[in-house]
């Protein structure tokens, strides 16, 4: 694991296409922004783990198709 120190309004780059910016620091909370191509899904870890669990539990592909459709809808929805 790479550990970096950043201040508010500073960023790090992952490859050429992903930028992670520190937007604000409020006590123990840090607000970050992630810029990535639409082809790269970005999820909170707990959501990602739930999606992966659903895929593993799916023996016949029906739940997996529903998850894939939900992911497609999430990718096409602009962030709020």
Secondary structure, DSSP 8 states (H G I E B T S, - for coil): -------TT-EEEETTTEEEEEEEEETTEEEEEEE--TTS----HHHHHHHHHHHHH-SSSHHHHHHHHHHHHHHHS---
